[in-house]
Amino acid sequence: MTAKLITGVSRRSFLKTTAAVAGTLGAGKITGFPYVSGARAQEAKTLRYLGTAVNQSKEIADKVKEDLGITIEYVPVTTDEVTKRIITQPNTFDIVDTEYFSLKKFVPSGNLMGMDATKIKEFDNITPVFTKGEIGGKKIGDQGTAPWEVLYLKENKSKEFATEPTQWISLIPTTYNADTLGIRPDLIGRPIDSWAELLNPEFKGKASILNIPSIGIMDAAMAIEATGKYKYPDKGNMTRDEIDMTIATLIEAKQAGQFRALWSDFNESVNLMSSGEVVIQSMWSPAVTAVRSKGIDCVFQPLKEGYRAWASGFALPATLEGPKLDAAYEFVNWFLSGWAGAFLNRQGYYSAVLPTAKAVMEPYEWAYWMEGQEAAEDIKSPGGDVIALKGTKRDGGSYEERMGGIACWNAVMDEDAYMVRKWNEFVAA
């Protein structure tokens, strides 16, 4: 039987790295659950955090250690490896940070528990982008795997999604964004306003696309549709014929020399753009931030066709229990309490609970990142580098403008296996 939402609860990478962050175990008592002693206490105070490097920062781990006495041991792997571990090695992590579009792959395994909404202090304040598919009271694009369609599970240990809100949540959202193309305006020298420019022969040998099949093919579809060649009923769930056409178009462009590179690593995308080898490419907001921090003109360009969006969140293995389970919930609640959200907002991401992040940010920072206003002071990255000068505005404007402009979400297609095979043909062409 489907668990109904109880009173008081609202309806609510990719990056490759080999460095894992592990702090020193503390001896203090952890708040939020009973004290346990000795080796068991130390074990309970350590959480193995599986995910891509998107939210895995030393600063966050250090702050958690300071605030909660909990040690975060990062287990950084690629997006595909996260999914593999959930399905085949669910006892090798205590908390996982993964993407909503991957849920359809591993929820049927039963290896993750439903997160209990009643234990999430800020659940009522989670943005309606996740709970309702709305922003500013208006519906946003739902092609692909829209988070609100896979947010709820039927019960605690469920292998099925619920079509109505329940107490059990598939992923408690952490970060999300509306992605677009990154460009080097200083090297292009004219306005860019369409995804079609990714395939424009004018940029032959100077373009790049993301080499993660399920995401790269969405960027390709955005570009193909923008050229007027074909209009997809759902870019996030193509038929085999649509996949064939999309890949054939990419192969044709590749063989004509359009792509300088196919990147799959965050740092690779930064280096391609920083060096000027590439002037237009699939890009992530923090990568644009990283290029700007080098003093190089780089823009996360708003495009008239809209954005390709993504979202990630926390889940727990179904076998987690006792003090370790309590510690995991304590960490999730801390993550939504403001400091981490502000840290990620300053990278160009968006936090799941906006009011708590706002309380930790300076008014001028919030005005720049979230309201689309001119920077009243120089804007700095979490590392202290100036990434936007006083008087400039954020690319794409306000939170409502950017998230309200979503055209599609990252997705796993029904024909996923076939799509990956065809994508590999493109890579090998």
N, C-alpha and C positions, 0 to 999 in steps of 0.2 A: 504494500500500500504506500502511496506517495506521502512523504512526511510534509505536512502543511507548515507554512511559516508561522512561527509562534508570535504572540503579541509582543510589540516592542522592537521587532526586527523589520527593517524596511524591505520593500521589494527591490528589492534592489535590481648565436648567435652565432651567436654566430662567430664570436671571436675566438680565435685559437690562442692559447697561452699556456705556458708550462709552469707558471709561478703560482703556487697556492699560498694563501695567506693564513698563517696560524699564529695566534697570540700565545702568550704564556698563561698557563692555567693559574687562576687566582684561588685564594683560600677562603674568600668571603662567602657569606650565605647569599643564595639567590632569592630575590623577592618573588612572590607569586606562587610558590609551591613549597611543600614541606622540606625541611632540611634533611639531607642524607649525608652520611659521613664517609671519609676515606676515599678509596678508588672509585666507589660508586658515585660519590658526590662530584668528583672530577669528571667522570664520564657524563653525568647528567648536565654538566655545565659546558659541554662541548657539542656543537652541532655541525655535522658534516653537510655542507651546503653545495648541492649539485646544481650546475647551470652553466650557461655561457658567461662570458666576462662582463656582460652589460651592467649588472648590479654588483659585481664582485670587486669591491675596491678596498684597499687597505684602510682608507679613512673610515669607511662604514664599520669594518671589523674592529678597528681601534675604539670607535665611539660606543659600539655595543659592549665591548669589554669594560669600558669605563662606566657606562650607565647601568649595566645589568650583571656584570661579572661573568658573562657568557662568552666563551671562545668560539669564534667562527672558523671552521676549517674549510676553505674553499676547495671544491673539486671542479675545476674549470675544463669544460669539454665543448665540442661543437654541438649545434642544435640537434643533428641527427643522432649523436652519441647520447644526448640526454634522453631521447625517446627510447633508444636501445636499452639503456640502463634501467629505465622505469619498467620496461617489459621483461627484461631478463635478469636484472640484478637489483631488485627493489630493496634489498637489505644493505646496500652499500652507501646509503645516504639517509639523513634524518630530515632534510627539507630540500625541496627542489624548486627552482625558479625556472619556469618553462613558458612556452607561448600557447595562447589560446588555440591557434590554428592546429597545434599538434594533438589536442585533446582527443580528437576522434580516433587517433592511432592507439592511444594507450588507456583510455578510460575503460574500454571493453575488457582489458586484462584484469581489472579488479585489484590492481596492485597499489592504488592510491585510495585513501579515505576521503570522504566528503568533509570539507572544513566546516566546523560548526559556527554558523553565523552568530549565535548567541554568545560566543566566546570572543568575538571581534568587537572591541570597544567602539571603533569608529565605523562600524558597518553602515549605520544610517547615513553617514556622511560620504560614503563612496560615491564618486561622480555618477550621474545618471547615464553617462556614456556606456557604462557597464550594465547598469541595472535596467535601463529602459531603452537604450539605443537612441537617446535624445541629448541635445545640447541646446540650452536656451529655449527649451520647450519645443524644439523642432526636431523631427526625425533626421537621422543621418544615414549615409549610404550603407547598404547591407549586403552588397555582393561579396562572395567569399565566405569565410567563417567569422561572422560577426560575434563578438564576445557575449552579448546578451542572449544569444541563441544556445550557448553551451555553458552558461554560468551555473545552472542549478542541476543537482543530481537528485534522483528519486529518493535515495536514503543514504545513510552513512557509508555503507560498504556497497555502493551501487555500481553496476557496470553500464548504466543507462542514464542519459540526460533526462531531465524533467522539462516539460513544456510550460509549466507554471512555476512561479517562485516557491522554493522550499527552504527549509532550515539548512540544507546541505549544499555547500558551494564547491564547485570543481577547482577553481583557482581564486584565491584572494588577490586582487590586482595589485601589482607593484608599479610598473611603468608602462607607458604606451606613447605612441607618436603618430603623426601624419607625415609619411615620407614622400619625398619628391626627388628631383634631380639636383645634384650639386654642379655648379658651373664656376668657371674662372672668367668673370666679366672683363677683367683687364686684358685677357688674351682673346676673347671672343669679339668684343668691340661693338656689339649690337644687342638689342633686347631679345630675351628668350622667354616665350610665354606658352610653349606647347611641348608635350611629351614627344611629339613627332620629331623634334630636333635630335633626339637620340639616334635616329636612323637617317638624319640628313647627311647626304654625301659631302656637304661642306665640311663636316667634321671627320672625314675619312682619316683613320689612323690616330684620331684624337678623342675617340669615345670609348667608354667602357661600361660593361653591364655586370651585375652581380651574379656570381657563379654559385648560387644556392638554388637548385631547380624550382622549388615551390614558390620562391620569391622572385627569382629572375624572370620566370615566365610571366608573372603578373606585370612586371615592369615592361616586358616586351609587348604584352597585350595592351597596356596603356598607350604605348608608342604606336602600335599598329592601328588601334582604333582612332587615335588622333590624326593619323594620315588619311583617314577616310576609307581605307581599304576594306574594313570589316567592322561591324558592330556586334560585340559579344553579348548574348543574353545574360551570361554570368561569367565574368573573367576568372572567378575563383572555382569554377566547376565546368571546365571545358569538355566537349565531346572529343572523341578520338579524331574526327575530321578537323575540329578546331585546333587541337594540339598539333596535328600534322601541318596545317597551314601556318601556324605560329612558328614552329621550328623551321619549316622550309624558308620562311621569311628571314629568320635569324641566320640561317646557314648562308643564304644568298648575300646578306649584308657582310657576314664574316669573310666569305671568300672574296668579296670585293674590297676587303681591307678596312672595313669600317671600324673595327674594334682594336684598340691598342692592346687591351688586355681583358681578361675575364677575372675579376677579383673575387676572392672568397674570404679574405682576411681584412679586418678593420685597418690595421697598419698599412696594408698594401694600398687600400683606397686612399689613405692619407698621403702616402708617398707619391702615388700617381698624380694626384692633384697638386701637391706641393711643388713637385718638380716641373710641372707644366707639360709633362708627357701626355696628360689627358686634360681636356678643357670642359668636358661634359660627361657625366656618368651617374649611374645609380649611386646613391650615397645615403649615409645616416647622419642625423643632426650632430651627434658628438664628433663625428669625423670632420664635419665642416668646422666645428669649434676648434678641433685640434689644428687644422690648417690655419685658421685665423690667428691662433695663438703664436704662430710662427711669423706673424706680420704680413701674411699673404692674403690678397683679396680673394675671398671665396664666398659664394652665396648658395644657400639652400633655397632654390628658386621656386616660388609659387607658380603653378601652371593652370591654365584655364580649364583643363579637363578634371582637375582635382587631385587628391592625394591617394596613395596606397597606404593604408594604416596597418598597425600591428599592436599587439598588447601582450604583456606577460604577467605572470602571477605566481604565488606560492601554493604548493601542495605538500602533503605529508604522506609517507608510505603507510599502507594500511596496517602494518604490524607495529607502528610506533605506539608506545604506551608509557604509563608511569611518569616519573620525573622528566624523562626526555621529551615526552609529549607536552608536558606543561611548559618546559623550556622553549619548545618550538612555538607554542602559542604566545608566550611572552615576547619572543623575538618578533613575531609577525605584528603584534600590537605595537611594539616599539617602532617597527619600520613605518607604520602608518601614523605615528604620533607627531611627525613634523620634521625632525632633523634630516632623516634620509630623503624625504620628499623634496626638501629645499635643496639638498645636495644634488639630486638628480635633475631638478628643474634648472639649476644653473648650468647643466650640461646640454640643455635643450630638450630634455625629455619632459613628460608630464607625470605628476604624481597622482595616485589614485584618490587621495583625500586632500583636496585643495585647501580647505581652511587651516589645517594644521601646518601645512607647508608655508602658507602665507604668514602665519604667526612667527616663523623663524627667519623669514627673509626681510631684507630692508625694503621699505616702501618703494624706493626707486628701482630695485631689482624686480619686484613684483609687477610694477608698472611696465617695465620693459619686456619681461618674459611672458607675462600673462595678459596684459591689457593692450599690447601693441603700441604703447606710448613711446615717445622719444626718451632716450636715456638721459636722466637728469645728471648722472655722473658716469664715468667710464664703467663699463660692465666687465667683471672679471670671472674667469672660470673658477671651479672649485680649487684649482691649484694656484690661483692668484694671478694668472696671466690675463692681461687685458685682451678681450676678444671683441669688444664693440666700444666705439668711442662715444663720448658724450654727444648727444644730439642725433644719434642714429636710431633706427627702429629695427625690431626683429623681423627677419624674413617671413613673410606670410601674415604678419599682423598679430592679432589677438588670439587667445585660446579658442574663443568661439568661432572666429573666422577660419582658423586652421582645421580644427576638429570638425567644424560644420561643413568643411569642403571635402570630406572623404568620399571617394568614388568606390573603393573596394577595400577589403581586408585580406591580409595573408590567409591562405587557405590550404587545406588538403583536399584535393579533388577525388571524386569517385574513381577516376582513371589515373590515380597517382602513380602506380607502378609503371603504367604505360608512358605517362608523361616523363618520368625520370629516365626511362630507356631512351626516349626521343631526345631529351635534353642532352644526354651523354653523346648522342650522335652529333649534336651541335658542337659540343665541346671538342670532339675528335675531328670535326670537319676541317 
